[in-house]
Amino acid sequence: MRVIAGKYKKRQLKVPKTQLTRPTTDKNKENLFNMIGPYFEGGTVLDLFGGSGGLGIEAISRGCDTLYSVDKQFEAFKTIKENFALLQLENCYPLKMDYKKALNYLKEKEIKFDYVFLDPPYGKGLVDDILFFLVENQMLNNEACIVVEELKEVEFQPISSLELSRRKEYGITALNIFYYDGEK
């Protein structure tokens, strides 16, 4: 696995030595960032089920300023920290905690996000509650982009201030791209 573009282009990343995570393939990562970017002028990123930290690192490489990468699995957390150190990243914070604790922690810190990557365990029904929490607790900057990777048959509950902008299916999964409109 590698960084696709930007400041850290072609740099290799470590992957967790566990079957509990499934890193986004380089091809899917490239397609994703072509849909939402491909480059950014700053912004704060939340990678809530970080795995290797690859999606958040890609966003940093392409111009985002700050990254919070969360994973409760020890091997994933260790890999995220190793990848941050390998690239000597600044303003990148690995958090080893359950996603609910992480959301509450970040809410208490009053951090608002411009980009959110959600690649949770598939088919567990976690996404709707996470999206609702982010909106309800005003954790998104206006026009924030939320990317959800989930099984393609999963449908999400409508939230008035979130608009599903794009959807791309890959095999059994789909990338869903939402934008937040804080004015609604």
N, C-alpha and C positions, 0 to 999 in steps of 0.2 A: 504494500500500500504506500502511496506517495502523495505529496502535495501536487495538485494539478497545475495551478497558475499563481502568479503574483510573486511577492518578495521571496517566498521559500519554494518556488517552483522546482520540481524534480527531486526534492529532498524526501528521502525514505522515512516512513513512520513505522514505529513498532505496533504490533497488534497484541491484544491480550492472549495469554496462553490458557484459554478456557473456551469451552463450548457454549458458555452462557451469553456471549455477545456475538453479533454478526455485523462486522464492519460493512459500511456502504461501499460498494465496488467503485473503483476509479471511474468507470464509464458512467454509472449513475450519479456520482458526485459531480462529474463534469457537466452532465445534462442538467442537474439541479441548479448549479451556479450559472449556467447559461440562461436559465429561466428567470432567476431572481436578480442577477447582477449584470454582467459578470464581475464587475469591480465596484467597490464601495468607497465613499468618502466619510470614513469614521463610522461610529455606531457601537452599541453595546450588544453582545451576543449571549444568549443562553442556550447551551447544548445540554438538555435535561437528562438524557440517557446517553452519556458521552461515549461509552465503549472505549475506543482508542483516543478519542478527542479529535478525530480526523475532520469532522464537519466544521467544528468550531475553529480549528487550526486553519482550515481552508479559508474561512471567512476573515481571519486575522491576516493571512497571507495576501488576501485580495483587498485589504484596506480598512477593515474594522479596527477599532481601538482597544476594546476590552472584551474579555471572554470569561464566562463562568461555565465550567464544564463539570457536570455532576454525574456520578455513578456510585451506587452502593456496593457493587462487587469489588472485592479487594484487588483482584488481578487487573480489572479495568482501571480502577483508580490509580494503581501503581503505573500502568502503561501511560495513562494521561500525564502523570507527573514526569515520567521519563521522556515523553515526547516534548513537553514544554521545556524541559532542561536541554534536550538534544538541540532544539532550535533557539535556545536562549531567549524565550519569549518573555516579554514584560506585560504587565496588566492582564495576565491570564491566571485564573484562580481555579484550581481543582478542588472540588468539594466531594468528600466521601460521605454520602448520606442518602437516605431514601428520598425519592422525588418530592414527597409531601413535606418532609422536614426542610428540604432545600427551598421549596417555594415559600414556606413560612419564614425561613431565615432571610431570603432575599426581599420578601415583602417588608420585614422589620427594618432592613437596611435601606428601604425606600429606593431600590434600584429599578429603573425602567429600561425596557429592552426595545431595540430596533429590529433584532432578528432572533427568532426562537426556532430551534431545531428539536423536533420531537420524533424520536425513533424508539418508541417503547416496545416492550414485549408484545408481539402481535396477538390480536384477538382477545385482549384482557379488558377492553372497555375503559381504558384509562384516559383517553384523549379528551372526551367531552368535559370531564371534571377539571382537567388541567386548563383547557381553553377558558372555561367559565371562571376559574380561579384567577387567571391572568387578567381577564377583562374586569371582573367584579372588584378586584383589588388594585385596579389602575396601574398595572405593572408594564403596560405597553405604551410606547411613544406613538403619537399619531402616525399613521401609515406604516406601522410596524409590519414586518413580514414574518409569518409563522409557517414553517414547513413541517408537514406531518407525513411520515412514512408508516403505512399500515396496510393490512390486507385489503385487496381491492374491493371486496364485498362489504367492508365496513362503511356505514353511513354515519355522518356526524349530526348531532342536534344543531339546529340553527341558533345562532347568537346574533342579535341585531347589529352589533357593531363589527362583526367579522364577515367578510365576504370571501367565498371560495373563488379565487381568481383563475387558477389553472389546476388541472389534474392530468397526470400522465401515468399510465399503467405499465408495469414491468413484470411480466410473469405473474406471480401470485400477489404482488404488492402494487401499491399506487403511491405516487408522490402527490400530495395535496398542498396547494399553496394558498394561504389565506392572507388577506390584508386587513389591518385594523383601522377603522374610522372612528376616532374618538369623538366625533361630532354627532354621531347617531345616538 
